[in-house]
Amino acid sequence: MLLRSHTFISQIIAEPDFEARWMEAKDERDLQ
């Protein structure tokens, strides 16, 4: 399970706009 999670996270981080999407998700959480 840990290995699968690590692979999943690595794929997300590999996305070019990962940081932008991460900040969007963070902003949405902060607004709630």
Secondary structure, 3 states (H helix, E strand, C coil): CHHHHHHHHHHHHHCCCHHHHHHHHHHHHHHC
